[in-house]
Amino acid sequence: MKKNRIGQGKTALITGASNGFGMEFAKLFAQDGYNLVLVARSEDRLKELGYSLQDEHQLEKVSIITSDLARPESPQEIYDELKQVGVRVDVLVNNAGAGVHGFFHETDLDKEEEIIQLNVAAVTRLTKLFLRDMKARNEGKILNVASVVSLMPTPLMAVYAATKAYILSFSEALSNELKDTNITVTALCPGAGNTYFFKRANAENTRAANGPLSEPEEVARDGYKAMMRGDVKVISGLMNKVQAATSNILPDTSLASNMRFQMEEEPAKQAANYQHQV
């Protein structure tokens, strides 16, 4: 006989669930008995993760949705698909996100518009769609993955940092709007993580990517616990907490200079890249 777990009979939807933070979120929800809706572009990885968690934790249902949230139509399609099969989402985790590295006047605008669609528009629309249902039931939880860079201007990743600043402000505002309900909105602000993010952003040679990196399971655990407590915001990692504290003291010009240093390529790696290109 299965013991009663806090997620029994409830469902968590996690975007970007095929790796990194999203995969670790899926594991945490599964441990607590939540049914899962896993969303990402990689169907094979989603199925491997979802069905292994279903077997391991005896979950009633795992739904796999292959979707590219950089497509404007995707959030509505996801919502409609779940409505059609009668899946009620009790927890929404907006985790999927991406960035691009480089000077804004040199980077690809089409790529950055996709990032804005993924990091901002998709999060906004998914939240709108599922929050309306949560409001009707007066119950639910939303966890939005922001970043410690949401607290400071970040040269060489200007668009990414700006999208994460939106996520943080958006989450804190919704939390206030919903303060008299049984619905909570939590913003998770991790720092540089040991994920595929830097490689996909073409930033694997930056100082930030080659410095201390947070492990995905630790970040996910911090976010999960904060969400369960109903916290408005959580900064994951001691050094990131220190960095966040300094953002309240230092002028923005100093913060921008520091972040530019972190986002610049290390000289040795710049030379290696040049030799490789030659």
Summary of the structure (lengths in Angstrom):
residues: 278
radius of gyration: 18.9
end to end distance: 64.7
largest distance: 64.7
contacts: 937
relative contact order: 0.12
helix: 51%
strand: 14%
